């Protein structure tokens, strides 16, 4: 098991001004950082970030999105689905330059855009057509895809671990799996802890996000994080446990994540307490 920290706590675009955080995270004990790959215009920038992370003793994972309707994997417009392929191809390229082992994220639809109905068979197959191409590209770049189901207020195509398990089987590529996120599971699953086994049983649980019910400091809310981590260990999971938290002060991200009020005074408390919680839950098994 490795412990990671998602850089979205501070920014949607990591730059040289954030590199000092790499050393701080490594001193706490983190094994890696999760880098947002939203701006794909400069692959060399991600090469620089990857080298900086390695210099600090950290590995990298990456998170990607579909930015707008012109790049929507479930759009009824074929050109928009091709736009999704084109965008995700660039995301894979940038993540490869970063040296990422995992490309995670909800890159199956545009966030917050709905049809007014649940997922359809046509939408699922449109997305799968896109993801089969992307998974092959990721595999050739020594990377695995870990699609992230979101809660029903952010997306409609994939919300639960059961849906994720069926979807990764639909895509049917060895490099394509899914992410379990304790925040989204807290909202969508009748039993967030037991839902982990649903995806793990497929062999396609590739990534885990540790996220509190209010998106703040892990362990201070009521998401069942400790129990989830204990279950992951019992199941034999040995991938990333990456903390994801958001701040109300980050321009753009606050509106996207619906974080309207502060949940902590010091971002350091998020990663220090979060790391301690993960290690304690893993080592104690409870």
C-alpha beads as a LAMMPS data file, in Angstrom:
LAMMPS data file: protein, C-alpha beads

286 atoms
285 bonds

1 atom types
1 bond types

-500.0 500.0 xlo xhi
-500.0 500.0 ylo yhi
-500.0 500.0 zlo zhi

Masses

1 110.0

Atoms # bond

1 1 1 0.000 0.000 0.000
2 1 1 1.142 3.531 -0.809
3 1 1 -0.174 6.817 0.563
4 1 1 -0.705 9.738 -1.810
5 1 1 -1.873 13.345 -1.610
6 1 1 -4.033 14.956 -4.259
7 1 1 -2.684 18.412 -5.110
8 1 1 -6.205 19.723 -5.750
9 1 1 -6.152 20.749 -2.108
10 1 1 -4.050 23.698 -3.254
11 1 1 -4.574 24.167 -6.986
12 1 1 -6.037 22.915 -10.245
13 1 1 -2.707 23.508 -11.985
14 1 1 0.503 22.653 -10.148
15 1 1 3.381 25.031 -10.908
16 1 1 6.877 25.672 -9.606
17 1 1 5.447 27.674 -6.703
18 1 1 3.898 24.474 -5.324
19 1 1 7.040 22.338 -5.489
20 1 1 7.976 23.134 -1.897
21 1 1 4.929 21.106 -0.885
22 1 1 6.539 17.962 -2.304
23 1 1 9.288 18.021 0.302
24 1 1 6.794 18.787 3.073
25 1 1 4.650 15.813 2.080
26 1 1 7.649 13.514 1.875
27 1 1 8.774 14.537 5.364
28 1 1 5.379 13.491 6.738
29 1 1 5.793 10.116 5.057
30 1 1 3.794 10.314 1.812
31 1 1 4.812 8.049 -1.044
32 1 1 3.364 10.120 -3.846
33 1 1 1.387 13.054 -5.165
34 1 1 -1.653 13.118 -7.432
35 1 1 -1.291 15.796 -10.087
36 1 1 -4.266 17.342 -11.929
37 1 1 -3.783 17.177 -15.705
38 1 1 -6.404 19.669 -16.823
39 1 1 -4.246 21.924 -19.022
40 1 1 -2.771 19.709 -21.735
41 1 1 -1.106 22.462 -23.762
42 1 1 2.419 21.888 -22.434
43 1 1 3.537 18.274 -21.883
44 1 1 7.003 19.529 -20.931
45 1 1 5.505 21.163 -17.868
46 1 1 4.447 17.755 -16.564
47 1 1 7.884 16.341 -17.311
48 1 1 9.279 19.039 -15.017
49 1 1 6.743 18.243 -12.284
50 1 1 7.477 14.544 -12.491
51 1 1 11.188 15.117 -12.121
52 1 1 10.601 17.453 -9.177
53 1 1 8.463 14.804 -7.499
54 1 1 11.119 12.143 -8.005
55 1 1 13.767 14.506 -6.661
56 1 1 11.655 14.738 -3.498
57 1 1 11.340 10.966 -3.307
58 1 1 7.736 10.865 -4.485
59 1 1 5.901 8.906 -7.160
60 1 1 3.016 10.338 -9.196
61 1 1 -0.532 9.522 -10.125
62 1 1 -2.654 11.796 -12.308
63 1 1 -6.260 12.978 -12.447
64 1 1 -8.049 13.992 -15.644
65 1 1 -11.451 15.362 -16.654
66 1 1 -13.548 16.079 -19.726
67 1 1 -13.610 19.892 -19.851
68 1 1 -16.745 20.712 -21.855
69 1 1 -19.430 19.459 -24.228
70 1 1 -17.057 19.545 -27.207
71 1 1 -15.066 16.830 -25.406
72 1 1 -17.895 14.711 -23.986
73 1 1 -17.622 10.911 -24.129
74 1 1 -21.394 10.378 -23.928
75 1 1 -22.475 13.137 -26.291
76 1 1 -24.938 12.227 -29.058
77 1 1 -22.686 14.243 -31.368
78 1 1 -19.965 12.032 -32.853
79 1 1 -17.553 14.966 -33.194
80 1 1 -17.821 15.629 -29.477
81 1 1 -17.021 12.001 -28.672
82 1 1 -14.017 12.256 -30.960
83 1 1 -13.148 15.397 -29.032
84 1 1 -13.149 13.310 -25.849
85 1 1 -10.735 10.851 -27.442
86 1 1 -8.507 13.688 -28.614
87 1 1 -8.472 15.367 -25.207
88 1 1 -7.846 12.162 -23.280
89 1 1 -5.060 11.259 -25.710
90 1 1 -3.342 14.491 -24.699
91 1 1 -4.044 13.781 -21.023
92 1 1 -2.379 10.371 -21.383
93 1 1 0.602 12.007 -23.081
94 1 1 0.994 14.574 -20.302
95 1 1 0.514 11.941 -17.583
96 1 1 3.168 9.808 -19.253
97 1 1 5.564 12.757 -19.210
98 1 1 4.739 13.098 -15.520
99 1 1 5.656 9.453 -14.976
100 1 1 2.225 8.632 -13.569
101 1 1 1.296 5.013 -12.925
102 1 1 -2.454 5.698 -12.655
103 1 1 -4.729 8.044 -14.597
104 1 1 -7.844 8.397 -12.481
105 1 1 -10.848 10.681 -12.640
106 1 1 -14.466 10.971 -13.808
107 1 1 -13.572 11.294 -17.490
108 1 1 -16.782 9.718 -18.719
109 1 1 -18.947 12.863 -18.932
110 1 1 -18.782 16.594 -18.307
111 1 1 -19.164 17.322 -14.601
112 1 1 -22.488 18.763 -13.535
113 1 1 -24.206 18.315 -16.904
114 1 1 -27.274 16.090 -16.908
115 1 1 -29.804 14.732 -19.391
116 1 1 -32.642 14.665 -16.874
117 1 1 -32.640 10.863 -16.793
118 1 1 -30.463 8.016 -15.640
119 1 1 -27.722 6.422 -17.726
120 1 1 -28.837 4.770 -20.929
121 1 1 -27.391 1.772 -22.724
122 1 1 -26.448 4.054 -25.614
123 1 1 -24.551 6.443 -23.332
124 1 1 -22.700 3.603 -21.643
125 1 1 -21.603 2.156 -24.963
126 1 1 -20.562 5.566 -26.293
127 1 1 -18.351 6.065 -23.260
128 1 1 -16.972 2.532 -23.505
129 1 1 -15.983 3.100 -27.138
130 1 1 -13.956 6.129 -26.007
131 1 1 -12.412 4.344 -23.047
132 1 1 -11.304 1.288 -25.027
133 1 1 -9.164 3.590 -27.139
134 1 1 -7.851 5.501 -24.137
135 1 1 -7.088 2.342 -22.159
136 1 1 -4.951 1.016 -25.004
137 1 1 -3.044 4.299 -25.142
138 1 1 -2.553 4.258 -21.365
139 1 1 -1.306 0.686 -21.429
140 1 1 1.258 1.575 -24.090
141 1 1 2.425 4.373 -21.760
142 1 1 2.822 1.945 -18.804
143 1 1 -0.227 3.391 -17.091
144 1 1 -3.603 2.122 -15.902
145 1 1 -6.931 3.951 -16.084
146 1 1 -9.047 4.143 -12.922
147 1 1 -12.419 5.705 -13.748
148 1 1 -14.062 7.432 -10.772
149 1 1 -17.811 7.085 -10.146
150 1 1 -19.271 10.279 -8.699
151 1 1 -22.336 11.031 -6.626
152 1 1 -25.640 11.724 -8.365
153 1 1 -25.332 15.495 -7.865
154 1 1 -22.178 15.644 -10.003
155 1 1 -22.824 13.004 -12.681
156 1 1 -25.429 10.492 -13.805
157 1 1 -23.553 7.831 -15.792
158 1 1 -21.646 6.124 -12.956
159 1 1 -22.530 6.570 -9.272
160 1 1 -21.969 3.262 -7.456
161 1 1 -19.414 0.483 -7.155
162 1 1 -21.885 -1.933 -8.748
163 1 1 -22.212 0.335 -11.767
164 1 1 -18.437 0.712 -11.898
165 1 1 -17.914 -3.051 -11.757
166 1 1 -20.316 -3.602 -14.651
167 1 1 -18.808 -0.747 -16.616
168 1 1 -15.200 -1.910 -16.408
169 1 1 -16.387 -5.327 -17.584
170 1 1 -18.118 -3.602 -20.494
171 1 1 -14.943 -1.780 -21.501
172 1 1 -13.106 -5.065 -21.193
173 1 1 -9.505 -3.839 -21.288
174 1 1 -6.826 -5.072 -18.858
175 1 1 -5.577 -1.526 -18.234
176 1 1 -9.033 -0.155 -17.424
177 1 1 -10.404 -0.281 -13.882
178 1 1 -12.060 1.994 -11.348
179 1 1 -11.593 4.094 -8.223
180 1 1 -13.374 3.812 -4.882
181 1 1 -13.887 7.212 -3.239
182 1 1 -15.063 7.301 0.389
183 1 1 -16.857 10.649 -0.118
184 1 1 -18.957 9.508 -3.068
185 1 1 -19.579 6.100 -1.484
186 1 1 -20.816 7.856 1.662
187 1 1 -23.562 9.453 -0.445
188 1 1 -24.445 6.700 -2.902
189 1 1 -23.922 3.332 -1.223
190 1 1 -26.276 1.727 1.271
191 1 1 -23.178 0.214 2.852
192 1 1 -20.072 2.170 1.758
193 1 1 -17.668 -0.355 3.311
194 1 1 -19.238 -3.489 1.848
195 1 1 -19.420 -1.835 -1.569
196 1 1 -15.625 -2.004 -1.813
197 1 1 -15.757 -5.775 -2.194
198 1 1 -18.142 -5.440 -5.156
199 1 1 -15.462 -3.791 -7.268
200 1 1 -12.510 -5.609 -5.713
201 1 1 -14.075 -8.950 -6.696
202 1 1 -13.658 -8.028 -10.373
203 1 1 -9.930 -7.496 -9.967
204 1 1 -10.401 -3.947 -11.233
205 1 1 -10.090 -1.863 -8.060
206 1 1 -7.097 0.159 -9.248
207 1 1 -7.213 3.214 -6.964
208 1 1 -8.756 4.564 -3.749
209 1 1 -9.532 8.116 -2.654
210 1 1 -9.694 8.844 1.056
211 1 1 -12.098 11.759 1.365
212 1 1 -14.201 12.950 4.287
213 1 1 -17.961 13.514 4.024
214 1 1 -17.457 17.315 4.041
215 1 1 -14.308 17.192 1.851
216 1 1 -12.265 18.419 4.810
217 1 1 -9.863 16.724 7.222
218 1 1 -10.055 12.908 7.029
219 1 1 -11.186 11.493 10.340
220 1 1 -13.063 14.545 11.566
221 1 1 -16.327 13.723 9.824
222 1 1 -18.524 10.643 9.633
223 1 1 -17.477 8.949 6.400
224 1 1 -16.489 5.381 7.264
225 1 1 -12.847 5.866 6.369
226 1 1 -11.200 3.762 9.067
227 1 1 -13.489 0.798 8.380
228 1 1 -12.947 1.152 4.637
229 1 1 -9.178 1.071 4.998
230 1 1 -9.342 -1.963 7.276
231 1 1 -11.526 -3.721 4.712
232 1 1 -9.126 -2.879 1.897
233 1 1 -6.273 -4.462 3.814
234 1 1 -8.312 -7.591 4.551
235 1 1 -9.177 -7.875 0.859
236 1 1 -5.501 -7.714 -0.079
237 1 1 -5.571 -4.317 -1.771
238 1 1 -2.032 -2.997 -2.212
239 1 1 -2.497 0.090 -4.378
240 1 1 -2.736 3.803 -3.588
241 1 1 -4.709 5.351 -0.742
242 1 1 -4.766 8.979 -1.860
243 1 1 -6.202 11.793 0.237
244 1 1 -8.579 14.107 -1.627
245 1 1 -9.765 17.281 0.102
246 1 1 -10.804 20.683 -1.196
247 1 1 -10.457 24.264 -0.064
248 1 1 -12.988 27.055 -0.471
249 1 1 -10.136 29.438 -1.330
250 1 1 -8.973 27.824 -4.599
251 1 1 -10.330 29.800 -7.553
252 1 1 -12.455 27.719 -9.905
253 1 1 -12.292 24.533 -7.869
254 1 1 -14.547 25.869 -5.142
255 1 1 -17.429 26.227 -7.587
256 1 1 -16.711 22.923 -9.321
257 1 1 -16.608 20.948 -6.063
258 1 1 -19.397 22.946 -4.345
259 1 1 -17.144 23.832 -1.434
260 1 1 -18.629 27.114 -0.242
261 1 1 -17.280 27.371 3.295
262 1 1 -13.957 26.569 4.976
263 1 1 -13.579 23.119 6.527
264 1 1 -10.136 23.710 8.019
265 1 1 -7.844 26.577 8.952
266 1 1 -4.560 25.007 7.884
267 1 1 -4.085 22.740 4.867
268 1 1 -1.267 21.114 6.796
269 1 1 -3.813 19.644 9.185
270 1 1 -5.471 17.881 6.237
271 1 1 -2.430 15.992 5.088
272 1 1 -0.853 15.417 8.503
273 1 1 -4.020 14.109 10.163
274 1 1 -5.063 12.288 7.018
275 1 1 -1.748 10.496 6.745
276 1 1 -1.826 9.514 10.418
277 1 1 -5.377 8.172 10.044
278 1 1 -4.489 6.055 7.028
279 1 1 -1.417 4.564 8.669
280 1 1 -3.239 3.884 11.927
281 1 1 -6.218 2.237 10.223
282 1 1 -3.987 0.145 7.967
283 1 1 -1.663 -1.049 10.697
284 1 1 -4.391 -1.774 13.250
285 1 1 -6.781 -3.289 10.745
286 1 1 -9.677 -1.459 12.384

Bonds

1 1 1 2
2 1 2 3
3 1 3 4
4 1 4 5
5 1 5 6
6 1 6 7
7 1 7 8
8 1 8 9
9 1 9 10
10 1 10 11
11 1 11 12
12 1 12 13
13 1 13 14
14 1 14 15
15 1 15 16
16 1 16 17
17 1 17 18
18 1 18 19
19 1 19 20
20 1 20 21
21 1 21 22
22 1 22 23
23 1 23 24
24 1 24 25
25 1 25 26
26 1 26 27
27 1 27 28
28 1 28 29
29 1 29 30
30 1 30 31
31 1 31 32
32 1 32 33
33 1 33 34
34 1 34 35
35 1 35 36
36 1 36 37
37 1 37 38
38 1 38 39
39 1 39 40
40 1 40 41
41 1 41 42
42 1 42 43
43 1 43 44
44 1 44 45
45 1 45 46
46 1 46 47
47 1 47 48
48 1 48 49
49 1 49 50
50 1 50 51
51 1 51 52
52 1 52 53
53 1 53 54
54 1 54 55
55 1 55 56
56 1 56 57
57 1 57 58
58 1 58 59
59 1 59 60
60 1 60 61
61 1 61 62
62 1 62 63
63 1 63 64
64 1 64 65
65 1 65 66
66 1 66 67
67 1 67 68
68 1 68 69
69 1 69 70
70 1 70 71
71 1 71 72
72 1 72 73
73 1 73 74
74 1 74 75
75 1 75 76
76 1 76 77
77 1 77 78
78 1 78 79
79 1 79 80
80 1 80 81
81 1 81 82
82 1 82 83
83 1 83 84
84 1 84 85
85 1 85 86
86 1 86 87
87 1 87 88
88 1 88 89
89 1 89 90
90 1 90 91
91 1 91 92
92 1 92 93
93 1 93 94
94 1 94 95
95 1 95 96
96 1 96 97
97 1 97 98
98 1 98 99
99 1 99 100
100 1 100 101
101 1 101 102
102 1 102 103
103 1 103 104
104 1 104 105
105 1 105 106
106 1 106 107
107 1 107 108
108 1 108 109
109 1 109 110
110 1 110 111
111 1 111 112
112 1 112 113
113 1 113 114
114 1 114 115
115 1 115 116
116 1 116 117
117 1 117 118
118 1 118 119
119 1 119 120
120 1 120 121
121 1 121 122
122 1 122 123
123 1 123 124
124 1 124 125
125 1 125 126
126 1 126 127
127 1 127 128
128 1 128 129
129 1 129 130
130 1 130 131
131 1 131 132
132 1 132 133
133 1 133 134
134 1 134 135
135 1 135 136
136 1 136 137
137 1 137 138
138 1 138 139
139 1 139 140
140 1 140 141
141 1 141 142
142 1 142 143
143 1 143 144
144 1 144 145
145 1 145 146
146 1 146 147
147 1 147 148
148 1 148 149
149 1 149 150
150 1 150 151
151 1 151 152
152 1 152 153
153 1 153 154
154 1 154 155
155 1 155 156
156 1 156 157
157 1 157 158
158 1 158 159
159 1 159 160
160 1 160 161
161 1 161 162
162 1 162 163
163 1 163 164
164 1 164 165
165 1 165 166
166 1 166 167
167 1 167 168
168 1 168 169
169 1 169 170
170 1 170 171
171 1 171 172
172 1 172 173
173 1 173 174
174 1 174 175
175 1 175 176
176 1 176 177
177 1 177 178
178 1 178 179
179 1 179 180
180 1 180 181
181 1 181 182
182 1 182 183
183 1 183 184
184 1 184 185
185 1 185 186
186 1 186 187
187 1 187 188
188 1 188 189
189 1 189 190
190 1 190 191
191 1 191 192
192 1 192 193
193 1 193 194
194 1 194 195
195 1 195 196
196 1 196 197
197 1 197 198
198 1 198 199
199 1 199 200
200 1 200 201
201 1 201 202
202 1 202 203
203 1 203 204
204 1 204 205
205 1 205 206
206 1 206 207
207 1 207 208
208 1 208 209
209 1 209 210
210 1 210 211
211 1 211 212
212 1 212 213
213 1 213 214
214 1 214 215
215 1 215 216
216 1 216 217
217 1 217 218
218 1 218 219
219 1 219 220
220 1 220 221
221 1 221 222
222 1 222 223
223 1 223 224
224 1 224 225
225 1 225 226
226 1 226 227
227 1 227 228
228 1 228 229
229 1 229 230
230 1 230 231
231 1 231 232
232 1 232 233
233 1 233 234
234 1 234 235
235 1 235 236
236 1 236 237
237 1 237 238
238 1 238 239
239 1 239 240
240 1 240 241
241 1 241 242
242 1 242 243
243 1 243 244
244 1 244 245
245 1 245 246
246 1 246 247
247 1 247 248
248 1 248 249
249 1 249 250
250 1 250 251
251 1 251 252
252 1 252 253
253 1 253 254
254 1 254 255
255 1 255 256
256 1 256 257
257 1 257 258
258 1 258 259
259 1 259 260
260 1 260 261
261 1 261 262
262 1 262 263
263 1 263 264
264 1 264 265
265 1 265 266
266 1 266 267
267 1 267 268
268 1 268 269
269 1 269 270
270 1 270 271
271 1 271 272
272 1 272 273
273 1 273 274
274 1 274 275
275 1 275 276
276 1 276 277
277 1 277 278
278 1 278 279
279 1 279 280
280 1 280 281
281 1 281 282
282 1 282 283
283 1 283 284
284 1 284 285
285 1 285 286
